[in-house]
Amino acid sequence: MHNDKSATHALPDSWSLCDSCRLLAHALIGPQNHHAQHTLCLMMETHLKALQAALNLPIPEDYQPDALPANDGLFDEVELEPAELCDQCFALNYALLMLSDKWVKEAIAFVLWEPLEMLRRSLYTVEE
C-alpha cells in the first residue's frame, strides 16, 4: 500500500516535465513533415497536461533543488533582431486570425505581447 506522499514521487515532477517540453519545443522548430510536427504537438500536449498536474502538487518536503541548470545550448539565448521579432509577431497574429477557440486565442494574444514588448525595447535601445 502506498501513501499519498510516495504516490506523488512516482509521478514525473514539474522540473523534468518542463525539460521534456523544452526538448519537444526545440524539435518542433525543425520538421518539414506536417505529420511529424503534428505528432510532436500531440506529445507536447500530453507533457503539458502532466506538467499542469505536477505544478498543482505540493513540492516534496525532501526535495533539494539544484542550482539553475547551465545553458545546455538547446536554444539560442541571443537577443533577436527587430526583423526576427516582427516575424514572430506576424506568425502569432496569423494564428490569432486562424483560430476560433477563445481560450487558445487569449493565450496566444498574451504570448504575442512578449515579442512586441521586446521589439519596442529594442527600438529604444541605443547601440554603443
DSSP file with accessible surface (Angstrom, degrees, kcal/mol):
  #  RESIDUE AA STRUCTURE BP1 BP2  ACC     N-H-->O    O-->H-N    N-H-->O    O-->H-N    TCO  KAPPA ALPHA  PHI   PSI    X-CA   Y-CA   Z-CA
    1    1 A M              0   0  233      0, 0.0     2,-0.4     0, 0.0     0, 0.0   0.000 360.0 360.0 360.0 133.9    0.0    0.0    0.0
    2    2 A H        -     0   0  154      4,-0.0     2,-0.1     3,-0.0     0, 0.0  -0.832 360.0-138.6-103.6 139.8    1.3    3.4   -1.0
    3    3 A N     >  -     0   0  104     -2,-0.4     4,-1.9     1,-0.1     5,-0.2  -0.442  34.8 -99.4 -85.1 172.2    0.7    6.6    1.0
    4    4 A D  H  > S+     0   0  141      1,-0.2     4,-1.9     2,-0.2     5,-0.2   0.867 120.7  56.4 -61.0 -37.0   -0.1    9.8   -0.8
    5    5 A K  H  > S+     0   0   97      1,-0.2     4,-1.4     2,-0.2    -1,-0.2   0.938 108.8  44.9 -64.0 -44.3    3.5   11.1   -0.5
    6    6 A S  H  > S+     0   0   43      1,-0.2     4,-1.0     2,-0.2    -1,-0.2   0.854 109.6  57.2 -69.5 -29.1    5.0    8.1   -2.2
    7    7 A A  H  X S+     0   0   47     -4,-1.9     4,-0.7     1,-0.2     3,-0.4   0.894 104.8  50.9 -67.2 -37.0    2.4    8.2   -4.9
    8    8 A T  H  < S+     0   0   44     -4,-1.9     3,-0.5     1,-0.2    -1,-0.2   0.841 105.1  57.2 -70.6 -28.7    3.4   11.8   -5.8
    9    9 A H  H  < S+     0   0   86     -4,-1.4    -1,-0.2     1,-0.2    -2,-0.2   0.781  99.6  59.8 -70.4 -24.3    7.0   10.8   -6.0
   10   10 A A  H  < S+     0   0   85     -4,-1.0    -1,-0.2    -3,-0.4    -2,-0.2   0.769  92.5  81.8 -73.6 -24.8    6.1    8.2   -8.7
   11   11 A L  S  < S-     0   0   95     -4,-0.7     2,-0.1    -3,-0.5    39,-0.0  -0.510  97.6 -98.4 -77.8 148.2    4.7   11.0  -10.9
   12   12 A P        -     0   0   70      0, 0.0    -1,-0.1     0, 0.0     2,-0.1  -0.411  44.5-122.3 -62.0 141.1    7.2   12.9  -13.0
   13   13 A D     >  -     0   0   70     -4,-0.1     4,-2.3     1,-0.1     5,-0.2  -0.391  19.8-107.4 -84.8 166.6    8.0   16.2  -11.3
   14   14 A S  H  > S+     0   0   21     40,-0.3     4,-2.2     1,-0.2     5,-0.2   0.822 116.1  57.8 -65.2 -27.0    7.4   19.6  -12.9
   15   15 A W  H  > S+     0   0  100      2,-0.2     4,-2.0     1,-0.2    -1,-0.2   0.949 110.3  40.7 -69.3 -47.3   11.2   20.1  -13.4
   16   16 A S  H  > S+     0   0   48      2,-0.2     4,-2.2     1,-0.2    -2,-0.2   0.879 115.5  51.9 -70.2 -34.9   11.6   17.0  -15.5
   17   17 A L  H  X S+     0   0   10     -4,-2.3     4,-2.5     2,-0.2    -1,-0.2   0.906 108.0  51.9 -65.5 -39.6    8.4   17.7  -17.4
   18   18 A C  H  X S+     0   0   59     -4,-2.2     4,-2.2    -5,-0.2    -2,-0.2   0.925 108.9  50.6 -62.7 -41.7    9.4   21.2  -18.1
   19   19 A D  H  X S+     0   0   77     -4,-2.0     4,-2.1     1,-0.2    -2,-0.2   0.908 109.3  51.5 -62.2 -40.4   12.7   19.9  -19.6
   20   20 A S  H  X S+     0   0   39     -4,-2.2     4,-2.4     1,-0.2    -2,-0.2   0.918 109.0  50.5 -62.1 -41.4   10.7   17.4  -21.7
   21   21 A C  H  X S+     0   0   13     -4,-2.5     4,-2.8     1,-0.2    -1,-0.2   0.893 107.7  53.5 -64.5 -38.0    8.6   20.2  -23.0
   22   22 A R  H  X S+     0   0   73     -4,-2.2     4,-2.3     2,-0.2    -1,-0.2   0.920 109.4  48.4 -61.2 -43.8   11.7   22.2  -23.9
   23   23 A L  H  X S+     0   0  101     -4,-2.1     4,-2.3     2,-0.2    -2,-0.2   0.916 112.9  47.4 -63.3 -42.4   13.1   19.3  -25.9
   24   24 A L  H  X S+     0   0   15     -4,-2.4     4,-2.0     2,-0.2    -2,-0.2   0.911 110.3  52.2 -66.2 -40.8    9.8   18.9  -27.7
   25   25 A A  H  X S+     0   0   36     -4,-2.8     4,-0.7     1,-0.2    -1,-0.2   0.914 110.1  49.2 -61.5 -39.9    9.6   22.7  -28.5
   26   26 A H  H >X S+     0   0   80     -4,-2.3     3,-1.0     1,-0.2     4,-0.6   0.922 110.0  51.0 -65.0 -41.1   13.0   22.5  -29.9
   27   27 A A  H >< S+     0   0   40     -4,-2.3     3,-0.6     1,-0.2    -1,-0.2   0.827 101.7  62.6 -65.2 -30.7   12.1   19.5  -32.0
   28   28 A L  H 3< S+     0   0   35     -4,-2.0    -1,-0.2     1,-0.2    -2,-0.2   0.738  92.4  66.0 -67.3 -21.4    9.0   21.4  -33.3
   29   29 A I  H << S+     0   0  123     -3,-1.0    -1,-0.2    -4,-0.7    -2,-0.2   0.890 105.5  40.2 -68.2 -35.5   11.2   24.1  -34.9
   30   30 A G  S << S+     0   0   47     -4,-0.6    -2,-0.2    -3,-0.6    -1,-0.2   0.856  78.0 104.5 -88.9 -39.3   12.8   21.7  -37.5
   31   31 A P        -     0   0   33      0, 0.0     6,-0.0     0, 0.0    -4,-0.0  -0.205  35.2-176.0 -62.2 131.2   10.4   19.2  -39.0
   32   32 A Q        +     0   0  185      5,-0.0     2,-0.6     4,-0.0     3,-0.1   0.571  64.5  93.0 -90.5 -14.4    9.3   20.0  -42.6
   33   33 A N     >  -     0   0   94      1,-0.2     4,-2.3     2,-0.0     5,-0.2  -0.705  68.1-152.4 -84.0 119.6    7.0   17.0  -42.4
   34   34 A H  H  > S+     0   0  144     -2,-0.6     4,-2.6     1,-0.2     5,-0.2   0.886  95.7  53.7 -60.3 -39.0    3.5   18.0  -41.3
   35   35 A H  H  > S+     0   0  132      2,-0.2     4,-2.5     1,-0.2    -1,-0.2   0.920 108.8  48.6 -64.3 -41.8    2.8   14.6  -39.8
   36   36 A A  H  > S+     0   0   36      2,-0.2     4,-2.5     1,-0.2    -1,-0.2   0.923 112.3  48.7 -64.2 -41.9    5.9   14.7  -37.7
   37   37 A Q  H  X S+     0   0   77     -4,-2.3     4,-2.4     2,-0.2    -2,-0.2   0.920 110.9  50.5 -65.1 -40.4    5.1   18.2  -36.5
   38   38 A H  H  X S+     0   0   97     -4,-2.6     4,-2.2     2,-0.2    -2,-0.2   0.926 110.8  49.2 -62.6 -43.7    1.5   17.1  -35.6
   39   39 A T  H  X S+     0   0   54     -4,-2.5     4,-2.4     1,-0.2    -2,-0.2   0.917 110.6  50.2 -62.5 -43.1    2.9   14.1  -33.7
   40   40 A L  H  X S+     0   0   31     -4,-2.5     4,-2.7     1,-0.2    -1,-0.2   0.894 108.8  52.6 -62.9 -38.3    5.3   16.3  -31.8
   41   41 A C  H  X S+     0   0   60     -4,-2.4     4,-2.5     2,-0.2    -1,-0.2   0.897 109.0  49.5 -64.3 -39.5    2.4   18.7  -30.9
   42   42 A L  H  X S+     0   0   80     -4,-2.2     4,-2.1     2,-0.2    -2,-0.2   0.905 111.4  49.1 -65.5 -39.9    0.4   15.8  -29.6
   43   43 A M  H  X S+     0   0   83     -4,-2.4     4,-2.4     2,-0.2    -2,-0.2   0.922 110.8  50.7 -62.9 -42.4    3.4   14.7  -27.5
   44   44 A M  H  X S+     0   0   28     -4,-2.7     4,-3.0     1,-0.2     5,-0.2   0.914 107.6  53.3 -61.7 -41.9    3.8   18.2  -26.2
   45   45 A E  H  X S+     0   0   95     -4,-2.5     4,-2.3     2,-0.2    -1,-0.2   0.927 109.3  48.7 -60.1 -43.0    0.1   18.4  -25.3
   46   46 A T  H  X S+     0   0   94     -4,-2.1     4,-2.1     1,-0.2    -1,-0.2   0.935 113.8  46.1 -62.5 -45.1    0.5   15.2  -23.2
   47   47 A H  H  X S+     0   0   52     -4,-2.4     4,-2.7     1,-0.2    -2,-0.2   0.890 111.4  52.0 -65.8 -39.3    3.6   16.5  -21.5
   48   48 A L  H  X S+     0   0   82     -4,-3.0     4,-2.9     2,-0.2    -1,-0.2   0.889 108.0  51.3 -66.3 -37.7    1.9   19.9  -20.8
   49   49 A K  H  X S+     0   0  126     -4,-2.3     4,-2.1    -5,-0.2    -1,-0.2   0.923 112.5  46.2 -63.2 -42.5   -1.1   18.2  -19.2
   50   50 A A  H  X S+     0   0   39     -4,-2.1     4,-2.7     2,-0.2    -2,-0.2   0.906 112.8  50.4 -65.9 -38.8    1.2   16.2  -17.0
   51   51 A L  H  X S+     0   0   24     -4,-2.7     4,-2.7     2,-0.2    -2,-0.2   0.926 108.1  52.7 -64.1 -42.9    3.2   19.4  -16.2
   52   52 A Q  H  X S+     0   0  131     -4,-2.9     4,-0.8     1,-0.2    -1,-0.2   0.927 112.5  45.0 -59.0 -43.7    0.0   21.2  -15.3
   53   53 A A  H >< S+     0   0   58     -4,-2.1     3,-0.7     1,-0.2     4,-0.4   0.919 112.6  51.3 -66.5 -41.7   -1.0   18.4  -12.9
   54   54 A A  H >< S+     0   0   10     -4,-2.7     3,-1.3     1,-0.2   -40,-0.3   0.865 103.8  57.9 -65.2 -35.1    2.5   18.3  -11.4
   55   55 A L  H 3< S+     0   0  109     -4,-2.7    -1,-0.2     1,-0.3    -2,-0.2   0.757 102.2  56.0 -66.8 -23.0    2.5   22.1  -10.9
   56   56 A N  T << S+     0   0  135     -4,-0.8    -1,-0.3    -3,-0.7    -2,-0.2   0.566  91.5  90.8 -83.8 -10.2   -0.6   21.6   -8.7
   57   57 A L  S <  S-     0   0   63     -3,-1.3   -43,-0.1    -4,-0.4     2,-0.1  -0.577  87.6-104.7 -83.5 149.9    1.2   19.1   -6.4
   58   58 A P        -     0   0  105      0, 0.0    -1,-0.1     0, 0.0    -2,-0.1  -0.394  40.1-101.3 -68.6 151.1    3.0   20.3   -3.3
   59   59 A I        -     0   0  112      1,-0.1    -4,-0.0    -4,-0.1   -46,-0.0  -0.586  46.8-104.7 -70.7 128.5    6.8   20.4   -3.6
   60   60 A P    >   -     0   0   36      0, 0.0     3,-1.7     0, 0.0    -1,-0.1  -0.283  22.5-128.6 -57.1 139.3    8.0   17.3   -1.7
   61   61 A E  T 3  S+     0   0  174      1,-0.3    -2,-0.1    -3,-0.0     0, 0.0   0.829 108.0  50.2 -59.9 -32.5    9.5   18.2    1.7
   62   62 A D  T 3  S+     0   0   99      2,-0.1     2,-0.3     0, 0.0    -1,-0.3   0.389  81.1 124.7 -89.9   6.8   12.7   16.3    0.9
   63   63 A Y    <   -     0   0   66     -3,-1.7    -4,-0.0     1,-0.1     0, 0.0  -0.490  41.4-167.5 -71.8 127.9   13.3   18.0   -2.5
   64   64 A Q        -     0   0  150     -2,-0.3     2,-0.1     0, 0.0    -1,-0.1  -0.910  15.0-144.4-115.4  99.5   16.6   19.6   -2.8
   65   65 A P        -     0   0   86      0, 0.0     2,-0.1     0, 0.0     3,-0.1  -0.383  10.0-136.7 -67.9 139.7   16.7   21.9   -5.8
   66   66 A D        -     0   0  145      1,-0.2     0, 0.0    -2,-0.1     0, 0.0  -0.387  38.7 -80.2 -78.2 171.3   20.0   22.1   -7.7
   67   67 A A  S    S-     0   0   88      1,-0.2    -1,-0.2    -2,-0.1     3,-0.1  -0.277  70.3 -69.8 -64.3 160.7   21.2   25.4   -8.9
   68   68 A L        -     0   0  162      1,-0.1    -1,-0.2    -3,-0.1     3,-0.1  -0.318  66.8-102.6 -53.0 128.3   19.6   26.6  -12.1
   69   69 A P        -     0   0   98      0, 0.0     3,-0.1     0, 0.0    -1,-0.1  -0.242  38.4-105.0 -57.7 145.5   21.0   24.3  -14.8
   70   70 A A        -     0   0   91      1,-0.2     2,-0.2    -3,-0.1     0, 0.0  -0.263  50.8 -78.5 -64.7 157.1   23.7   25.6  -17.0
   71   71 A N        -     0   0   97      1,-0.2    -1,-0.2    -3,-0.1    -3,-0.0  -0.416  42.3-164.2 -59.2 120.0   22.8   26.7  -20.5
   72   72 A D        -     0   0   97     -2,-0.2    -1,-0.2    -3,-0.1    -2,-0.1   0.417  35.4-119.4 -90.8   1.1   22.6   23.4  -22.5
   73   73 A G  S    S+     0   0   58      2,-0.2    -2,-0.1     1,-0.1     3,-0.0   0.535  78.6 124.1  77.2   5.3   22.8   25.1  -25.8
   74   74 A L  S    S+     0   0   32      1,-0.1     2,-0.4     2,-0.0    -1,-0.1   0.903  76.2  30.6 -66.4 -39.8   19.4   23.8  -26.9
   75   75 A F  S    S-     0   0   65      2,-0.0     2,-0.5     0, 0.0    -2,-0.2  -0.930  87.9-115.5-120.9 146.3   18.0   27.2  -27.5
   76   76 A D        -     0   0  130     -2,-0.4    -2,-0.0     1,-0.1     0, 0.0  -0.668  22.1-168.4 -79.6 120.9   19.8   30.3  -28.7
   77   77 A E        +     0   0  140     -2,-0.5     2,-0.2     2,-0.1    -1,-0.1   0.307  45.9 122.9 -95.3  10.0   19.7   32.9  -26.0
   78   78 A V  S    S-     0   0  101      1,-0.1    -2,-0.1     0, 0.0     2,-0.0  -0.485  74.9-101.2 -69.8 138.4   21.0   35.7  -28.2
   79   79 A E        -     0   0  159     -2,-0.2     2,-0.1     1,-0.1    -1,-0.1  -0.348  41.2-115.1 -61.1 140.7   18.6   38.6  -28.4
   80   80 A L        -     0   0   53      1,-0.1    -1,-0.1    -3,-0.1    -3,-0.0  -0.457  24.7-112.2 -77.7 150.0   16.5   38.6  -31.6
   81   81 A E     >  -     0   0  124     -2,-0.1     4,-2.4     1,-0.1     3,-0.5  -0.437  32.5-107.8 -72.9 154.7   16.9   41.3  -34.2
   82   82 A P  H  > S+     0   0   45      0, 0.0     4,-2.5     0, 0.0     5,-0.2   0.883 121.0  54.0 -53.5 -38.2   13.8   43.6  -34.7
   83   83 A A  H  > S+     0   0   69      1,-0.2     4,-2.1     2,-0.2     5,-0.1   0.893 108.5  49.0 -65.0 -38.0   13.0   41.9  -38.0
   84   84 A E  H  > S+     0   0   90     -3,-0.5     4,-2.0     2,-0.2    -1,-0.2   0.904 111.2  49.6 -67.3 -40.6   13.0   38.5  -36.3
   85   85 A L  H  X S+     0   0    3     -4,-2.4     4,-2.2     2,-0.2    -2,-0.2   0.907 109.6  51.8 -63.0 -40.3   10.7   39.8  -33.6
   86   86 A C  H  X S+     0   0   49     -4,-2.5     4,-2.4    -5,-0.2    -2,-0.2   0.911 107.1  53.3 -63.7 -39.7    8.4   41.2  -36.2
   87   87 A D  H  X S+     0   0  108     -4,-2.1     4,-2.3     1,-0.2    -1,-0.2   0.905 108.3  50.2 -60.0 -42.9    8.3   37.9  -38.0
   88   88 A Q  H  X S+     0   0   88     -4,-2.0     4,-2.6     1,-0.2     5,-0.2   0.904 109.1  51.7 -62.7 -40.1    7.3   36.2  -34.7
   89   89 A C  H  X S+     0   0   14     -4,-2.2     4,-2.7     1,-0.2     5,-0.2   0.910 108.7  50.8 -63.2 -41.6    4.5   38.8  -34.2
   90   90 A F  H  X S+     0   0  140     -4,-2.4     4,-2.6     2,-0.2    -1,-0.2   0.927 111.2  48.4 -59.2 -46.0    3.2   38.1  -37.7
   91   91 A A  H  X S+     0   0   62     -4,-2.3     4,-2.2     2,-0.2    -2,-0.2   0.925 113.7  45.7 -62.9 -44.7    3.1   34.4  -37.0
   92   92 A L  H  X S+     0   0   37     -4,-2.6     4,-2.1     2,-0.2    -1,-0.2   0.907 113.2  49.9 -66.8 -39.4    1.3   34.8  -33.7
   93   93 A N  H  X S+     0   0   76     -4,-2.7     4,-2.2    -5,-0.2    -2,-0.2   0.908 108.6  53.3 -65.0 -39.3   -1.1   37.3  -35.3
   94   94 A Y  H  X S+     0   0  147     -4,-2.6     4,-2.0     1,-0.2    -2,-0.2   0.929 107.6  51.2 -59.3 -43.6   -1.8   34.8  -38.1
   95   95 A A  H  X S+     0   0   28     -4,-2.2     4,-2.0     1,-0.2    -1,-0.2   0.912 108.1  52.5 -61.2 -40.1   -2.5   32.1  -35.5
   96   96 A L  H  < S+     0   0   26     -4,-2.1    -1,-0.2     1,-0.2    -2,-0.2   0.889 110.3  48.1 -62.1 -39.2   -5.0   34.5  -33.8
   97   97 A L  H  < S+     0   0  124     -4,-2.2    -1,-0.2     1,-0.2    -2,-0.2   0.851 115.8  43.6 -69.0 -33.7   -6.7   35.1  -37.1
   98   98 A M  H  < S+     0   0  119     -4,-2.0    -2,-0.2    -5,-0.2    -1,-0.2   0.719  99.6  80.6 -87.2 -23.1   -7.0   31.4  -38.0
   99   99 A L     <  -     0   0   64     -4,-2.0     3,-0.0    -5,-0.2     0, 0.0  -0.507  46.6-176.0 -87.6 155.0   -8.1   30.0  -34.6
  100  100 A S        +     0   0  118     -2,-0.2     2,-0.4     5,-0.0    -1,-0.1   0.579  52.1 105.8-119.9 -18.5  -11.6   30.0  -33.2
  101  101 A D     >  -     0   0   77      1,-0.2     4,-2.5     2,-0.1     5,-0.2  -0.516  61.8-148.3 -70.3 119.2  -11.1   28.6  -29.7
  102  102 A K  H  > S+     0   0  165     -2,-0.4     4,-2.4     1,-0.2     5,-0.2   0.887  92.4  47.7 -59.3 -45.3  -11.4   31.5  -27.3
  103  103 A W  H  > S+     0   0  175      2,-0.2     4,-2.1     1,-0.2    -1,-0.2   0.881 112.8  49.3 -70.0 -31.6   -9.0   30.3  -24.6
  104  104 A V  H  > S+     0   0   37      2,-0.2     4,-2.7     1,-0.2     5,-0.2   0.936 111.6  49.2 -69.4 -42.8   -6.3   29.5  -27.2
  105  105 A K  H  X S+     0   0   78     -4,-2.5     4,-2.7     1,-0.2    -2,-0.2   0.910 110.7  50.8 -61.2 -41.1   -6.7   32.9  -28.8
  106  106 A E  H  X S+     0   0  133     -4,-2.4     4,-2.0    -5,-0.2    -1,-0.2   0.925 111.2  47.8 -63.9 -42.0   -6.4   34.5  -25.4
  107  107 A A  H  X S+     0   0   45     -4,-2.1     4,-2.3     2,-0.2    -2,-0.2   0.922 113.5  47.1 -65.7 -42.5   -3.3   32.6  -24.6
  108  108 A I  H  X S+     0   0   33     -4,-2.7     4,-2.7     2,-0.2    -2,-0.2   0.899 109.0  54.6 -68.2 -37.4   -1.7   33.4  -27.9
  109  109 A A  H  X S+     0   0   46     -4,-2.7     4,-1.0    -5,-0.2    -1,-0.2   0.906 109.4  48.4 -61.2 -38.5   -2.6   37.1  -27.6
  110  110 A F  H >X S+     0   0  154     -4,-2.0     4,-0.7     1,-0.2     3,-0.6   0.923 111.4  49.1 -66.4 -41.9   -0.8   37.1  -24.3
  111  111 A V  H >< S+     0   0   70     -4,-2.3     3,-0.9     1,-0.2    -2,-0.2   0.871 103.5  61.8 -65.3 -34.6    2.2   35.4  -25.8
  112  112 A L  H 3X S+     0   0   23     -4,-2.7     4,-1.7     1,-0.2    -1,-0.2   0.831  92.2  67.3 -60.9 -29.1    2.2   38.0  -28.6
  113  113 A W  H <X S+     0   0  146     -4,-1.0     4,-2.8    -3,-0.6    -1,-0.2   0.884  92.4  60.2 -60.0 -39.6    2.7   40.7  -26.1
  114  114 A E  H <X S+     0   0  113     -3,-0.9     4,-2.8    -4,-0.7     5,-0.2   0.950 107.4  40.2 -61.3 -53.7    6.3   39.4  -25.3
  115  115 A P  H  > S+     0   0    6      0, 0.0     4,-2.6     0, 0.0    -1,-0.2   0.876 115.6  53.8 -65.8 -30.1    7.9   39.8  -28.7
  116  116 A L  H  X S+     0   0   83     -4,-1.7     4,-2.6     2,-0.2    -2,-0.2   0.923 111.0  45.3 -65.9 -41.0    6.0   43.1  -29.2
  117  117 A E  H  X S+     0   0   27     -4,-2.8     4,-2.7     2,-0.2     5,-0.2   0.916 113.4  49.9 -67.2 -40.7    7.5   44.4  -25.9
  118  118 A M  H  X S+     0   0   71     -4,-2.8     4,-2.5    -5,-0.2    -2,-0.2   0.904 111.2  49.9 -63.4 -39.8   10.9   43.1  -26.9
  119  119 A L  H  X S+     0   0   31     -4,-2.6     4,-2.0    -5,-0.2    -2,-0.2   0.939 110.3  49.8 -63.2 -45.1   10.6   44.8  -30.2
  120  120 A R  H  X S+     0   0  126     -4,-2.6     4,-1.1     1,-0.2    -2,-0.2   0.939 112.6  47.1 -59.5 -46.0    9.6   48.1  -28.5
  121  121 A R  H  X S+     0   0  153     -4,-2.7     4,-0.6     1,-0.2     3,-0.4   0.890 109.5  53.4 -64.2 -39.3   12.5   47.9  -26.2
  122  122 A S  H >< S+     0   0   31     -4,-2.5     3,-0.6     1,-0.2    -1,-0.2   0.856 105.6  54.5 -65.8 -32.1   15.0   47.1  -29.0
  123  123 A L  H 3< S+     0   0  118     -4,-2.0    -1,-0.2     1,-0.2    -2,-0.2   0.788 111.7  44.2 -71.0 -25.3   13.8   50.1  -30.9
  124  124 A Y  H 3< S+     0   0  181     -4,-1.1     2,-0.5    -3,-0.4    -1,-0.2   0.449  89.7 105.5 -97.7  -1.1   14.6   52.4  -27.9
  125  125 A T    <<  -     0   0   91     -4,-0.6     2,-0.6    -3,-0.6    -3,-0.0  -0.680  65.7-141.5 -82.1 127.3   17.9   50.7  -27.1
  126  126 A V        -     0   0  125     -2,-0.5     2,-0.3     1,-0.0    -2,-0.1  -0.783  14.9-134.3 -90.5 123.7   20.8   52.9  -28.1
  127  127 A E              0   0  181     -2,-0.6    -1,-0.0     1,-0.1     0, 0.0  -0.580 360.0 360.0 -77.7 137.7   23.7   50.9  -29.6
  128  128 A E              0   0  239     -2,-0.3    -1,-0.1     0, 0.0     0, 0.0  -0.608 360.0 360.0 -87.0 360.0   27.1   51.9  -28.3
